[in-house]
Amino acid sequence: MSKFILHNLTFAYSDYYSPLFDNVNLEIDASWKLGLIGRNARGKTTLLKLLHGILKPTGGQIASSVSTELFPYDINRTYENVADFIKENVGKFKSAEDAIKHYEKNEQTSDPLYIEKLAKYYEDGGGTIEADIEKEFYRMGLNSEILRRDWETLSGGERTKIMIIILFLKNPDFVLLDEPTNHLDAKGRNDLASYLQKKQGYIIVSHDIEFLDKTIKHILSINKSNIYIEKGNFTSWKANKDNYEEYEKRQKKNLENKMVQLEKAAENSRKWSDNSNTKKYPYAGHNRNRSLRIMKSAITAEKNITKNIDKISTMLTNYEETRPLQFSQIAFKGDVMIAVENLDFAYLDKFLFKGLSFEISANDRVLISGANGTGKSTLLNIITGQTGLQQGSLHINKALQISYSKQIPIFCENYYETLENNKDAMEKFKYLLTVFDLKVDYVQRPWHFMSDGERKKIDIAKSLATPHNLLILDEPLNFTDIYFRKQLSEAIIALKPTMVFVEHDAEFCRNIATEVVSL
């Protein structure tokens, strides 16, 4: 049975930061359907990179002979046709085919190199690769017509599905999937879940509860104080965690009440002992003995208090506390903020949307809805002036101040410049970091040390802290943990900001949107 064995695993990115992992001991079976969960900045992506061998432990070891593939990964764009692209990325089959055809075209079939290349091509599975691709497309719910298209014409969701198919076609022992549902619409998530249900031997990092419940049978949880594996899906793990924490809360309360009683008893015993020592009567020896007994009771009570304090310190060490999120918007004086009229936009002769018209007014929370590839992010970029108009008109009130958090945050050396020029905004930003369970020193940390979830939280914190009266959020829940999702959802429901957003989480959209623009 193939396993990963983590023995006293320790890892830190540099001496400046405390270790992400410290003497971790685990066994992971390579046949499991495993979900890896934990709050942002707990080291989920780092653990995948350690298992894949991209990173090396700074202490301890990972013992394994398990072959792995990691998503996401850098793709080979030598071939643009999708079928050729897949063949090349699976095992360089397309370049092997080209080399074989070259020998055949030049009538060099007796050349030993030709024979060697042909034998290796079939030995590696080249003879069945096209049939294998078609079968995986069917399992993923992809139309085989896509195989005749170019990679550049695919939507983000189609690319994600194909990249995951490629990993499984490589036939590793264990596939490592880091946030595979990001940018997938509802149908895409269901297709991927159905595909994974037919597989085994993978680990998924995800904060999508419904997706995890459909695809996993074990949970690896990175907590505040420990890491452990439990059989079951996310819902069963969360129920067990909540029940145990409720039990610990009751135990803690009982111990605290008992400590109050013990402290009173110890205080009374000390008083009685002191009184006994100060009384003078003929039975002095008897009085001293009584005083000693009372003092002994006081010492015993104090020892029990110390034991209870020690016991309480071990309770609720993994309890996740979330602070309410608070932010504000500048009042908007006027009616219509943005008016879109008969907007057309095409890409490579394909219309993303045509004749689109809508308005955004104060207190609207407008959901831009549509499947992958329908132009949701493009529309946000047009509204914010980052993509030019093709046809139609866009009217923006001159008094409007927009704060925009993009789907994938773009970081640079002067990322914080606008905040540093506004002391109040910078203070709000630092406050929001702490609310999102991030440390204020993230302002000084290099970006390459941060996970995608940390970057997303930082970008949204900056957007909320920036003075604005219209908030635009493009897939704000991507990469973020369930606690952040709850914070953001509850804050928007309570504060009712004016906003435009794109999101595929159905529950979030139902709770937030007052208007829907369908593409």
N, C-alpha and C positions, 0 to 999 in steps of 0.2 A: 504494500500500500504506500503510494507516494505522499510525502508530507513535507511541509516546511516546519522546521524546529527552531524556534527562537530561544536562544539560551543567553540570559543576562544581557539582552540587547540594550545598548545605550546609543543614542544619537543626538548630536547637537550640530547646528550649522556653523557656529563659530564660538569662540570663547566669550563673546559679548552676551550671548543669549543662554539662558538655562536650557538644559537638555529637553528635547521633545519627548524622548523615551529614556527611561532610567531603569536598567536591570529588569527588562520585560522577559517573561518566560511564557511561551505559547506553543501549541502544536496546531497546525492548520492542515486538514486533509485536502488533498488536491482534487478529490471528487465532489467536494461540497459546492452547493449553491449558497454562497456566503455574502451577506450584506455587511459593509463596513460603515459604521455610523459614529457620529460625534460632532460637537460644535466646531465651527470654523476655528482654525488655528490650533487644533488638537493634534494634527500630524497625519491625517488620513492619506493625503497625496504622498507625503513623505514615506509612509509605510509601504505604499504600492511601489514606489521607486526603490526602496530597500529590497523588497521581494523580487523585483525585476533585475536588480543588480546595477541600476544606474547610480545609486548611492551606496556607500559602504558604511557599515556600523563604525562608530567611534569607540565602541566598547562591546564586548560579547561577540556573538556570532549568529548567523542564520545558516543552518545546515540543511541542504536540500539538493536533490538531483532533478528537480521539477523544471521543465521548460515552460517559459511564460511569454505572453505577448501583452503589451500595454496600450490602452486607449486613453487619451488621444496620442497620436504619433505623427512624425514628419512623413509626408507622402512623396512618392516618386512621380514627378509630372513629365517623364520622358514621352509618354503617350497620352493623348487627350481623349481618344475614343474610350468610352467607359469600359467596354469588354477588354480592350487591350490594357487599359489602366489597371483593371483588376488582376489580369494575368501577370502583369509585371510586378505588381506590389505583393502578390501572393508568393511568387517564387521565381521571378525573372523569366516566366514562361514565354512572354511575347518576344523579348530579345533573343531567346533561344530559338523560337520559331523563325525569326528573321534570319538568324545565322544558318539554320538548317536549310531554309529556302535558298539562301545565297549559294550554298554548296550544290544544291540540286540544280539551280539555274545554270551554274557553270560546269555541270556534269562532273562534279568532284565527289561522287558518292562512294568512291573507293578510298578516299582520303581517310586515314586513321582518325583524324580530328573530327570528321563528319560522323563517323561511326560512334566515336566517344560521346559527342554532343547528343546524338540521337538516342543512344542508350540511356544517358543521364536524364534526358527530357522525359522519357517514358517511365524510368525508375522513380522520378520525383512526382509523377502523377500527371504529366502533361497530356497524356492520351485521354484523360477523363475530365480535364479542368473545365472545359466548356459545359459539360453536363452537370458538373458539381456546382458551377456558378448559377446555372438555371435553377437547380434544386434549391439553393440557398435563397435566391430571389423569391421563389414561390413561398418558402417558409417565412420570409420577412415581409411578404405582402407587397413586393415591388413588381411592377410590370416589366416584362422582359424587353419591351420596346426601349427602355432606358439604356440598354446595352448598346444601342446604335447611336446614342447621342454623345456629345462631348462633355467632359467633366465640367467645363465652365458654365454650362447651361443648367446644371443641377441646383436644386434648392439646398439650403443648409441641412434640412432634415434628410433628404435623399443622400447627401454626402455622408452624414453620420451613419446611416444604415449600412451603406456600402463599405465604409471603413471597418465597421464591426463584422460584417460578413467576411472581409479579407482576413481578419484575425482568426476567425474560426476555420477558414479554409487552410490556414497555415498548420492547423492541427496541433497546437501546443497542448501540454498537460493542463495548463491553468491560464485563463484569460483574466486580465486585470482591467476593469472598466471604471474609469474615473469620471463621474457625472455624465453618463451617456445620454440622459434624457434632456439635457439642456438644449434649447432651441428647437426641440421637437414639439409639434402640435399634439392635440389629444389623440388623433388617429395614429400618429407616429409612435407615441408612447405605448399605445395598445399593441401595435404591430411588433415593436421591439420586445415587449413583455411576452407575447405569444411565441416569438422566435426563441427567446431564452428559456422558456418552459420546456422546450424540446432539447435543451443542452444541459450539460453538467460540467463541473470543474471551472468555476469562475468566482470572482469577488467583485461586488458592485459598490462603489461609493455613490450614494444618492441621498437626497433629502425628500424625495417624492415618496410619501408613505404608501400610497396606493400601488405604485410601481414596485416597491420593495415587497409588499405583501404578496404580489403575484409571482415574484421571481426568486425568492430566497427561502431557504429552510434552516439556515443558521445565521446568527448575528454576532459580529465582532464589534464590541462597543468600547470606544476610547473615552473614558470618563475623566472627571476632575482628578481623581486620586488613584485610579487603577485601570486596567484593561482586562476584559474577560470575554469569553465566548459562551453563547447560550443557544440551545436548539430552539427553533421556532422562527416566526417572521417578526416584522417590526411591531405589529399590534400586540402580539403576545408578549414580546420583550417589554414594551411600554407598560402594559398592564401589570406585569410582574414587578417592574421597577416602581411603579406608583404604589402598589400594594405594600411592597417592602418599606418604602419611604413613609407611608402612613403608619405602619407598625413601629418604625423607628421614632417617628414623631410622638406617638403615644408613650413609648418607652422613655423617651427623653423627658417628656412632661412628667411622668411618674417619678423618675429619678430626681428631677428638679424639685418636685413637691417633697420628696423624701429628704432631700438635702436641706430644705428649709426647716423641716422637723428636727433633723439631726443637729443643725446649727443652733436651734433653740435649746435642744437638750444639752448640748455641749456648753452653751452659755450658762444655763441654769446649774449644771453640775459644777462649773467653775465657781459660781457664786456660793453654792451650798458648801463647797469645799473651803472657800475662804471664810465663810461664817463659822464653820466648825473649828477652824484653827484659831479664831479670835475668841471663842467662848472658853471660860475658865470654870471648871467645876471638878469635884473630887475624882471623877473617872477620866483623867486626862488621856491615859493610854487608849482606852476605848474610843475616845473622841478622835485621836489621831488615826486610828484604824479606819474609822468611818470616813474621815476626810480623804484618806488614801483610796478607799473604794470609790468614792464619788469622783475623785480626780481621774482614776483609771477609766471610769465610764466616760468622762469627758474626752480623754485621749482616744478611746475606742471610737467614739462618735466622730472625732476629727479624722481618724484614719479612714472611716467609711465615707466621709465626705470626699476625701482625696481620691478614693477608689471610684466613686461615682463621677467625679470630675474627669478622671482618666477614661472612664467608660463613655461618657457623653462626648468626649473629644473624638471618639472613633465613629460616632453616629452621623448620618446625613452628610458624609464627606463627598458624596457624588450628587448631592441635591443641587439642581440647577435653578438659580434665582434669576428672574428677568425683571428689569426695571421698566416702568412705563416710559414709552417714547413720547417726547414733547417737542414740537417744532411749530413755527409760525410763518404766516405769509403776510406780505404787505397788502393792505386793503387796496382794491382796484376801483378807481372812480370811472365808471362807465358801464356800458352794457355789453356789447360784443367785443371780445378780445381778438378773435381770429375768425375770418370768413374765407372759406375755400369754395370756389365756384368753377364747375366744369373742368376739373383737373384731370389731365391725361399724363401718363408716364409709361414709356416703353423701354425695354432693354433687349438689345439684340433682336429687334423687330417683333418682340413679344410684349403686348400690353400687360403691365402689372395691374393698372386700374385705368378706367376711362369714364369721363363724365362725372367725376366724384365731386359732390358738394355737401358741405356741412358747416356749422358754426360752433364756436366754443365761447361760452359766456361764464361770468363769475359763478362759482359754486358748482360748475359742471365737473363731473369725473368721467371722462370720455375714454372708453375702451376701444382701441383699434384692433379689430378682430379679423381673423382669417387664417387659412392654412399656411404651412410653410411655403415660401416663394411667392406670396401674393403682394409683397411690397410694403409691409407694415413698417419696417425700419426705414425704408426709403421715404415713406410719407413723413415720418418724424424728422428726418434730415432735411426734407423740403421745408417743413414748418420752421425749423431752426436756422434755415439759410445755408446749410452745409451741402445741399444738393440743389442745383438750379432748376427752375421751372422749364417744362417743355411746352405744354399747352394748358390754358386755363389761367385763373387768377388767384392770387393769395393776398388778402388784406390783413395786415397786423396793426393793431392799435399802437400808436407811438408811445403810449404810457406803459406798455406791457414790458415786464421784466421776467424773462424765462430762465429757469434753472433746469439743466438737462443732464440726466445720467444715461449714458449710452449702454447698449447691450453688452459690449466688451469695452471696459474702461481703457482709455489711452493715457498712459503715464509718461511723464517726461520730467526733466530736471526742475522745471519751473511750475510743476503741477500745483503747488500750494501758493503760488504767487498772489493770486486774487484774494486769497484768505489772509495772507500776511499783511496786505495793505488795508485790511479791515479788522481791527482788534476785536470788535464785538463778534464778527463772524468766525474768527479763529477760536474764540472762547467757546462759542456754540459748537463748533466742529469738534473740539477736544472733549466737550461734554458728551457729544453723541458717540464718540469712540468708546467711552466708558460704558455708555448705555448698551452698546452693541458687543460688549464683552471683549473689547480690544483695549490695549494700553495706549496711553497718550504718546509714548515714545515711538509709535508707528510713524510719526512724522519724520523721524530721523532714519528709519530702517530702509535698507535697499529693497527695491521692488522685487528683485529676483528671489528674495528670501520668503516672499509671501505667497500664500495659496490664492487661487482664483476667488474663493469665498471671502478672504480677507480684503482683497482688492475691491471686490464688489461692495462690501460694507463701507469701506473707506470712501468710495466714489459716491455712494448714496448719502453718507454723512456729509460730504462736501456739498452735495446738491441741496440738502435740507438746510444747511447752515448759510448758504449763499442767499442774500436778499432776493426775493422773487415774489411774484403774484401768480405765476403759472408754473407748475411742476410737471416735467415730462420724464417719465421713467420707462425705459425699454427693457422689458423682461427683468424686473427688479429682484425676482426670487431665484434667478439662476445662481447656482453654487452656494446659496445661503442656507443656514441651518433652520430647523423647525422653530427654534426660539425667536430668531430674527423675524421669520415670516409672521409669527403671531404678534410680535411687537409692532411691525409695520402695519399689518391689517387692522389691529385694534386702534392704533393712533389715527389712521385715516378715517375709520368709522367715527371716532370720537371728535376729531378736529375738522372733518369735512373740508379739506383743502380743494382748491381748483387744480385739476390735473388732467393730463392725457397720458395714457399708458398702454403698453403692449404686454400681455402676459398669457401663458397657456394654462396656468393653474385655475381650474374651473371654479373651485370654492372661493378663491381670492377674488376672481372676476365677479362672481355673483354678489359677494358682499360689498364690493367697492363701487362698481360702475353705476352711474345714473343715466348714461347715454352710451350707445354702441354704434360705431362706424364699421360696417362689414365690408371687407375687400374680397 
